[in-house]
Amino acid sequence: MAFPWYGTMYAVAFSAIWFLARRDPLTVGPGRRLNSAQLDTIIVWAMVGAVLGGRLGYAFLYEPGHYLKNPADIFRLWQGGMSFHGGLLGTLAAVRLAGGGSGAFWPVLDRLVRWVPLGLGLGRAGNFLTGELWGRPSEVPWAMFFDAAGPVPRHPSQLYEAFLEGPFLWFLVGLYARRLPAPGRTSAFMAIVYALVRIAAEFFREPDPGWGYLAWGWLTWGQILSLALLGVGLAFFFSKSDRPPSFKSVSQRPE
């Protein structure tokens, strides 16, 4: 059996996100703080929501025909197959249910999204190591062969996405968060930038077999979902006040 890179990368990412996101107590409103234990509860629930939402999103957004006929396969997580967009919805629901109400939802979410690119980047690296989600045929000097993709050199699009959704996204979101924007704006900014880099990366990635190209010989289902996310992100971003929050994290250490 091949080494389970996919699951290993997610385990490392979740552990790192948990450690980094809980380092400091978080002020979520005047006179209200969440300590490490409270953050632990919300973060664990958020991770569970990300896994469940990501798996269900993949099953019903990308391969509904297969999983409706074989529902037991939904639980075969070791076979790979996660959807960022489904994971996002699962995370939002979990943060809300686990204590993100009463003004805490956006501050908690803003804290978590600072570190989400770490999980995204490692997840894409896992895709590369397991030889899945390969790129489109190409003759660039760094094109690679993937066992399951046939004898055609292809873009290592997993590595493109690992960089764009990992270090690149982390840098931009962290840079924006240092401005101390109003609660919710960091989360919306992250959604906007992710949608843009995902749309760009899809031009190099082989379209999902269940959908293929939807129009014009290049439009993919991943781009459609990301366009929807872009619209939602822009709507939330411009609906939030420009006024910075009147409260800050208890610790002033840079995250």
BELPEGI-V185981 format. One line per field, one symbol per residue. phi: phi as a letter, one per 30 degrees, with the letter a starting at -180 (. if undefined). psi: psi as a letter, one per 20 degrees, with the letter a starting at -180 (. if undefined). burial: 1 if it has 16 or more other ideal C-beta (glycine too) atoms within 10 Angstrom, else 0. Layout:
BEGIN
phi->???
psi->???
burial->???
END
This chain:
BEGIN
phi->.dddeedddddddddddedddcdcebdcleibbcdddddeeddddddddddddddddddcccbdeddddbdddedddddijbcddddddddeddddddkddhidededdddddeceedddddddddeddcibhdddeacdecebccedcidbdbdddddededddceddedddddddddhddejdddddddddeeddddddddccdddddbiddaiibdcddddddddddddddddddddddddddbbeeccddc
psi->pqpmgghgghggggggggghijhqqppjrojpqpahgghggggghhgghggghgghgggihhlhgghhhmhhihimhiirnqpghhhgghgggghghjjjaliiggggghggihihhghgghghhhgghikrlraqqqjqhjqrppgijrlpqqpmhhhghhggidgggggggggghiilrqphhgghgggggggghggghhiiqpqphihbphqjjhprhhhghhhghgggggghgiiqqipqqjqrqgqjpp.
burial->000111001100110011011101111100000100011001101110111111111110111000100000010000011111111111111111011100011111111111111111111111111111111101000001010010001111111111011100110110011000111111111111111111101101111100000000001111101100110010011001000010101000000
END
